[in-house]
């Protein structure tokens, strides 16, 4: 009985951890969300300086008020088709956990949608797609107005090795 109560407490804690405000954005025809506390700012697309010998999804670096910040194209990171940038294309500047502390990084998205307050009851666990599919970067699936928004754990989106590569690029 105590074991069941402990499992229930853990489930409630997980729901509470995921509940909160999320910045939602579009990639292809899908809607995604990241915790608003990870977002530092949203900027329009600007010139990106390419850095040689980086993975394809790393577009390069930008100079944001004197700070050099690496930029990742989420379409390429997720294996989607690359498209040209439009006036709606944005760079979301986020802070992720790196080996030497917090790392500022820009992520390129098709467009920013809105900030939503998502309750824990509206977030379901990531479905099991099979053992070969890596979904650790997905925090959960938010059920919103008959649709689903994929909530991302931005700290797990890149591997420790990829974060280290970004830190050295910047």
Secondary structure, DSSP 4 states (H G I P E B T S, - for coil): -HHHHHHHHHHHHHHHHH-EEEEEEEETTEEEEEEGGGEEEEEE----B--TT--TTEEEEEEETTEEEEEEEHHHHTTPPP----TT-EEEEEEEEETTEEEEEEEEESEEEEEEEE-GGGEEPPPP--TTS--TTEEEEEEETTEEEEEE-HHHHS-HHHHHHHHHH-
